[in-house]
Amino acid sequence: MAVTLPRPHRLDVGIALGSLLGGILLLGVGLGVRPKDDPIVLWPGPWAVLVPMAVLAGCELLRRAAPRTALLTGVVALTADTLTQGSLASLVMFTDVVYAAVLYGTPASARRIPWISALLTVIATVVSFAVWREPETLLIGVMVGVVAFAPASTGLIVRNHRDAAEAARLRAEQTALLAEMDRTQAVTAERARMARELHDMVANHLSAIAIHATAAQSLDDPETTRQALGVIRENSVEGLAEMRRLIGILRDDSGDLGPSPELSTPLEQGGAPIAPTLDGLGALVEGARANGLDVTLDASPGDRLPAPVELAAYRIVQESLTNALKHACPGRVTVTLTRRDDRLDIAVASPYGDRDGPRAPGSGAGLVGMRERTALLDGTFEAGPESSPVVADGKIWAVRASLPTTPHPQGETE
């Protein structure tokens, strides 16, 4: 099977042609490394020098594409060159082949070639001195070191610097990628947070508006219509106030979206928007009663809780009352908050079944938002129908959440 060599690099083609032309020029002027009568010269004459020179020029073509093949072939060609008058161009090309084998070869070759060249340098120095016992013979070891060990060491140094630069570039790219991922996750989390806030703040009022508007259209009673329009106006004003508060949060340049420690109600002081707290549950329940729900509140949260916990608890109760307004059957809705040693338990129960009156459409985003709020605080959440002996049809829709009173690192503030 034929072996296909890789295509040489364009720069390597130029190096090979330049080296070969330079060697031919030196050969033309009669400049060689050894005289014709040197005992080591077995093949005198210029044409014997040209063969290993051409082979080494071919090795230059493969210095980058196949460095190991180029080095092995170059060793054979240089050995043959030592049996001729020799050429300086052949020596220079061999040093470049050794350098390229370390720089572009495999990691194993890059580790071994410098050690092998160093060992050959030491052997050449010791053997030549031991055989001839002349100080001048030490130059043989120096020559081997210059031709083999020096380019191998230089290639190793350059390769280490190149690998270090590549590693630094990869680290910079990974850092940039991680930063972009963090930014994307932060934007996604912020969008989800604002979606939850927008839904929880406005859905209650819009649901009441939709239900009472439907009732006003379906009943031909001026007094009922007047009361429905009053509820619609009240919820419109409150919804507009909530929207203004959300816009104030979005435009807050200070970056402090948490509740003010001096304020304990979901109002504004000095134009600064704050997050709702459990102190606002009473007003929230009164608003639900004004919208037609029969709500009882049993809350014993005790001392002030961390702001993320109070915000999540308030929003869970608010969304549960909104769902009861949209979907619950006639009957009593119970809201219970119980403070345990290390958590706050929330339970909202409403009658479950078919309702005769108008209902507002739901998208399921409320349950998703409550579940997300609970997960951000490392709490537990469940919602669904349950059997109950205290209601007529025997079923209730129950929302239960348990929030740790120690703030979780992912806990959100408004």
Order of alpha helices (4+ residues) and beta strands (2+ residues): alpha-alpha-alpha-alpha-alpha-alpha-alpha-alpha-beta-beta-alpha-beta-alpha-beta-beta-alpha-beta-beta
